[in-house]
Amino acid sequence: MTDAAKQLGIARQTLHRILAERAAVTPEMAVRLGKLCGDGPGLWLRLQQTSDLWHAEEQPIGVDGCTGGQAGSRGSYAISIARQAASRRLAPHR
């Protein structure tokens, strides 16, 4: 993780917070990840948006008798995909 953080130009703790879902992928971070991984920032922003929406749908919000969105695994799936992509692309080459 230290090497990946150095390549991204961020602190190791910042990368850890993102991977642990304690910090969001900002547009600036999406640009860094997109450049490093070669897949552009759009993927990373869409993954973050999917995760944000999933978490929002999980919250019980009463609107005219509604209780919120349906439970699902889209957010967790998006983060899982991001972690897999990061580990494959950021792993040291042998």
Secondary structure by P-SEA (a helix, b strand, c coil): caaaaaaacccaaaaaaaaaccccccaaaaaaaaaaacccaaaaaaaaaaaaaaaaaacccccccccbbbbbaaaaaaaaaaaaaaaaaacccc
